[in-house]
C-alpha cells in the first residue's frame, strides 16, 4: 500500500495544479508525475555535473588570464 502525502497549497500551487490537471488527470496523478519528473531532472543534473568534473582539462595554454585582464584595464595592450 502506498503512503499518503498531504501538502499545503497556496495560490501559485493551486494554479500549477490547475494547469497540470486541465486535461482531466487527477490531482494525485499530477502531483506524482511532477515529483517523479523533478527527481529525474535532479538526477540528470547530478550526472551531468559528475561528467563535467571527470572531463580532462587538457594542457595549459600558458595564458595567465588575470595578467591579461590587468593589462587590458591598465591600457598596456
N, C-alpha and C positions, 0 to 999 in steps of 0.2 A: 504494500500500500504506500502511496506517495505521501510525503509530508505536505502539510498545508502551510502556506506563507501568507501573512497579512501585511499589506502595505498601506501607508497613509498617503493619500494623493493630495495634490494642490491643483490649481488651475492649469498650470503647464503640463502636469502629468495627465490630467483628465483630457486635455486637448490631444496629447500624444496618443492616449488610449483610443480616443475617438477616431483619430487617423488610422491607427492600426486595426481597428475593428470595423472600419467603414465598409469592408467587403463581406461582412457577416460573420467573421471569425469571432469566437468568444473572447472575452477579456482574459480568461485564464490561458487560452491558447496563444493569444497575442503576447502576453507577458512572458510565457515560457519561451516562445520564439525569440523575443527580444533579449532575454537572459542568455540563451544559447548563442545568439549572434554576437553579443558583446563579449562573451568568453572566447569565442573563436577569433574575434578581432584582436583581443588581448594576447592570446597565444601566438597568433601570426606575427604580431608586433615583436614579441619577445624572441621568436625565431629569427626574424629579420635583424634584430639588434645583435644577436649572437653571431649571425652570418657576417655582419659588417665588422664586428670585432675580430673575427677569425680571418679576415681578408689580409693578404700580405701588403705591407706598406710600400714595398719597393725600395729602391736605392735613393738615398738623399741626393737632391739636385744641387746642393752647395749654396742655395739661396737662403739667406737669413731674412725672413720676411720682416721681422722687427726693424732691422737695419734699413731695409728698403723703404719702409713706411716713414721712418725717421728722416731719411734722406729726402724723400718727396716733400715732407712737411717743412723741412728747413730750406727747400729750394735749391739744394745741391744736386740737381739732376745732371 
